[in-house]
């Protein structure tokens, strides 16, 4: 997880440790469900039930289902962004360094197959 402040999405919870812990549970649960069935097919009620909290309690940790999607995406892409920013700060040639770092996150190329005549 990144070092971004958990306050970027408003919450009714003042205890930051509790907020981080519960949001981590919600993110894990939502990620599994979103991957299995897609964002639009998963209800907030289902996420809350699977996470072991009431729907009312869930809304103390997030405002909307879209907030939860943002947290899921930040969990997935946040570490990549952190690495790229660190590389950019340390690079003597930022364009070359960023390209090299991005290449390291890309899947390997598929071998080319040429059709024989």
N, C-alpha and C positions, 0 to 999 in steps of 0.2 A: 504494500500500500504506500501511497505517496505521503509526503509531509504537508500536503495542502491542508488548510484549516477546515475542520469539519463544519464550521459555521457558514460555509458558502451556501448551504441550503438551510434556511431558517428552521428552527426547532423550538418546541416548548420545553425542552429538557436543558437544565442548567449544568448538570453534572456531565462534564465532557467525556470522562471515562465511560460512564454508562451509555452516553450517546454513541460513542465510537463502537462499543461492544454490541449494542442492539442494531446499529446500522450495519455492522459487519454481518450479523446474522441475517438481516433482511436482504442484504446484497447477495449473500450466498444462496439463500432460498430463491430470490427472484431470478438470479442468473440461471439456476437449474431449470426453473419453470419457463423462462423466456427461451432458453435453448431448446427445450423439449417441444414447446408449442407455439412460440412466438409471442411477442409483446401484447398484441391486440387480443389474443385468446386467453390471457391470464388475468384473473380478477384480483383486485386488492384484497378481497375477502379470502381468497385462496392463499395468497402470500402470507397474510396474517395468520391464518390457521396453521399453515405448514411451519411458520416461524414460532408458533406457540404463544402468540399474543392476540389480544382482541383487536378488532379493526379500529376502535377508538384509540387504543394505545399506539397502534401503528402510526396514526395521524399526529401523534406527539413527536415522532421522529422524522417524518417527512410531511410535505404539504399535499403532494399529488403523486400519482403513479409515475408521471414523467420525471419527478425528482428522483424516484427510485431508479429509473432507467439511466438518468445522468450519473448516479452513484455507481451503477454497474459499469457503465462505459468508462468512468474515471478509474475504476479499479483495474480495468483491462488495459486502457491506453495511458493512464497516468504514469506508470513506470517508464514507458517508452519515451514519453515527453520529458521526464526527468533526466534520462540518459542523454537524450539529444541536447537538452539545455546545458548539461555539464560538458559535453563534448564541444559545444559551440563556445563556451567560456574558455576552455583549455586549448582550443585550436589555434595554430599559427596561420593556417589557411582554412578558414571556416567552411568555404564551399566544398573543398575536397574532403575535409574531415566529416562533415554532415553526410555527404554522399557515401563515404565509406561506412559510417555507422548505420545509415539506412539500409545499405546493402546487407549488413550483417543480420538485419531483422527480416529480410525478404526470404521467401522460400527458395530453395535451389531451383534453377531452371530445369525444365523438362528437356531431356535429350531430343534433338531434332530427328524427326523421321522423314526421310525423303521417299516419295513414292517412286517406285521403279517403273519404267515404261515397258 
